[in-house]
Amino acid sequence: MSRHMSERTTVRLPTDLLLQAKRKAASEGRTLTALIEDGLRLRVAGRQKPSKGKRVLPRISKATGGPLPGIDLTSISSLQELDDLDDAKRIMQQE
């Protein structure tokens, strides 16, 4: 990706979206700026994220009848983080 002259700007984002973006950038070892830039490039180029059809639920362990170890079904932020990681994997596979 070529880098042209950069310009600073202020963007107001909902707090929860900003926190998710920071987590995603950190999990990918990238800066928040790089994540936002790539997202904007995709949208401006007309590539839209495929609509979410059926939501993929965490796998259930047949041994215990519950979720796999490490999955906390009582924590919305944990489930959102798993969803974010799945989205990141799908994006990386498309590139």
C-alpha positions in Angstrom: 0.0 0.0 0.0 1.5 3.3 -1.0 1.6 6.1 1.5 0.8 9.6 0.3 0.9 12.8 2.2 -0.9 12.3 5.5 -3.3 14.7 7.1 -4.5 14.9 10.7 -8.2 15.0 11.5 -10.5 14.6 14.5 -13.1 11.8 14.3 -15.8 11.4 17.0 -16.6 7.7 17.6 -18.9 6.0 20.1 -16.8 4.8 23.0 -17.6 1.1 22.6 -16.7 1.2 18.9 -13.4 2.9 19.7 -12.5 0.3 22.3 -13.4 -2.5 19.9 -11.2 -1.0 17.2 -8.3 -0.5 19.6 -8.6 -4.2 20.7 -8.7 -5.4 17.1 -5.7 -3.3 16.1 -3.7 -4.5 19.1 -4.7 -8.2 18.4 -3.4 -7.7 14.8 -0.2 -5.9 16.0 -1.3 -2.8 14.1 -1.9 0.9 14.9 -5.5 2.2 15.3 -4.6 4.6 12.4 -3.7 1.7 10.1 -6.9 -0.2 11.0 -9.1 2.9 10.3 -7.2 3.6 7.1 -7.7 0.1 5.8 -11.4 0.1 6.7 -11.9 3.4 4.9 -10.1 2.2 1.8 -12.4 -0.8 1.6 -15.5 1.3 2.0 -14.4 4.0 -0.5 -13.4 1.3 -3.0 -16.9 -0.1 -2.8 -16.0 -3.4 -1.1 -18.6 -3.9 1.7 -18.5 -6.4 4.4 -20.7 -9.3 3.5 -24.0 -9.1 5.4 -24.1 -11.2 8.4 -26.4 -14.1 7.7 -26.5 -16.8 10.3 -24.5 -15.9 13.4 -21.9 -18.5 14.3 -22.1 -19.6 17.9 -19.2 -20.9 19.9 -18.6 -24.6 19.6 -20.1 -26.7 22.4 -18.0 -29.4 24.0 -19.8 -32.8 23.8 -17.8 -34.0 26.7 -19.3 -31.6 29.2 -22.3 -30.3 27.4 -21.0 -26.7 27.9 -18.9 -24.2 26.1 -15.3 -25.0 25.3 -12.8 -24.0 28.0 -12.0 -20.3 28.0 -15.4 -19.2 26.6 -17.4 -17.1 29.1 -21.0 -17.0 27.9 -21.9 -14.5 30.6 -19.5 -11.9 29.3 -20.8 -9.9 26.3 -17.4 -8.3 25.7 -15.7 -11.8 25.6 -18.2 -12.9 23.0 -17.8 -9.7 21.0 -14.0 -10.2 21.1 -14.4 -13.8 19.7 -16.6 -12.3 16.9 -14.0 -9.6 16.2 -11.3 -12.3 15.9 -13.5 -14.3 13.5 -14.0 -11.2 11.4 -10.3 -10.5 11.3 -9.6 -14.1 10.2 -12.2 -13.8 7.4 -10.7 -10.4 6.2 -7.2 -11.8 6.2 -8.3 -14.8 4.1 -9.9 -12.5 1.5 -6.7 -10.6 1.0 
